[in-house]
Amino acid sequence: MEKVVALAKRRGFIYPGSEIYGGLRGFWDYGPLGTELKNNIKREWWKGMVYERNNVVGVDAAIIMNPKVWEVSGHTEAFTDPLVECKVCHKRFRADHEGELKKHEKKHGESIEWTEPKTFNLLTEVYLGTTKPKQKAYLRGEITQGVFVNFKNILDSTNMKIPFGIAQIGKAFRNEITPGNFTYRSREFEQMELEYFIEPDEKEAEKLFNYWKKERMDWYVTYGMRKENLRFREHGEDERAHYARFAEDIEYKAPFGWSEFEGIHHRGDWDLGRHKLIYKDGETNKEYTPWVIETSGGVDRTTLFFLINAYHREKDRIILKLHPKLAPYKAAVFPLLANKPELVKKAKEIHETLIKKYPVAWDARGNIGKRYFSQDEIGTPWCMTVDFETLKDDMVTVRDRDTKKQERIAIDKLASFLENELE
Ligand code: ATP
């Protein structure tokens, strides 16, 4: 974990938030490469969840909503975490994180004593307006409600018919009591969610719950997460969120233990029922409150687990084996020698052509070995080198990150090479 955190900082994936002022617990900034990686994850998710389906549309709702939304949805009352404090050293822990409590108990031995659990609301308050009393509102604690409050708008402005889905990606904020494990538990984070509206029917709900479970698990495997590091975990009666009739998590075997990074929830008619929203079937005129199957993933946790999953060491070198579609740079272009203007000129021409289509790095520092080393560390799948042969045959050496194999490819075929590989 420390190695991944160090690499993330050193190469510009993730920095501590507002670091020059000592940071702020639970807030992180994404650097140039982290921004690319996160955007690639979001884009591939959107492609798979929205573009490749004809019954899913997207929304981008406001972060701050009328506070009534949170009262009606049950969040002001029930969006809470239980907290206990160690009476010996006054450290605080989540009362439902048994493993951490046990670990801490070992530290103090017999003298350990805990306070009674207290519950804390996770919604972050904000105050709007300039004159007092200011209007109290909340930063959204989950992006989901932005979908429900637009349910009617979407029915009125599109031709969606049940079953259909509404997808959204956006920031959420939680006043987490115990932020930690790098970006895993942050106070500001991004979610990528689908709310899938169905007829109220147990059999249909079960079928679609299982369908979305499989779709989501397969998605992570397609983008390179190793199967043995993934599992489902069903929520027990006592741990389900207030809105969920049924819930399962997708967990990753992180260095700090199996950890949830996406939840599949059967929310039933909880939300639409609370917001008093109904659906009218255009053909049968039947009116009902649809049920909702939700897939709720965290962009930051997914980014972290893709990074951990990709981190490989080979002797003294690090190779980030990211799926090419997720890699920040798709390729890098080098002149073999930086002090030969004819090589630099040719390499620059290639670079300038390729960057019109793909993010492609340029490197003319040090020797070729160092440049490979540097690109491997950030997961660039292909390095393209212009050498003296290139000046004669208009071909470059393309080296593969994972196999280290090198092949000669004609300059005018480089764009289609990348296109084929990234298809
Ligand atoms: P946890 O039990 O770890 O607090 P949760 O069950 O409350 O998580 P959900 O409400 O189901 O999480 O949120 C859906 C997803 O949003 C999570 O699977 C996770 O990827 C992401 N998420 C939730 N809380 C955080 C957080 N504090 N930091 C980063 N991502 C988060």
Residues whose N, C-alpha, C, O or C-beta is under 5 A from the ligand:
A	BS01	ATP	R174 E176 T183 Y184 R185 S186 F189 Q191 E260 F261 E262 G263 S296 G297 G298 D300 R301
